[in-house]
């Protein structure tokens, strides 16, 4: 008798999840549980926002020279087609 295991694949549009150990303040954790807050969901959502902001800051730092040069060019030469702007 052969045993076949079916491995469920996650939905292709949903990112995978992994269990981790996490240390949280006991008082906040208990209050969140009493309020019925989904701790994993809140942590995931907040971490996504923190990661997004960090990536944005990293991009700005990596491209700071270009941004400064572009701004200097605009200051010196104004925006292209500036003379035809009607607002």
Buried (B, 14 or more C-beta within 10 A) or exposed (E): EEEEEEEEEEEEEEEEEEEEEEEEEEEEBEEBEEEEEEEEEEEEEEEEEEEEEEEEEEEEEEEEEEEEEEEEEEEEEEEEEEEEEEE
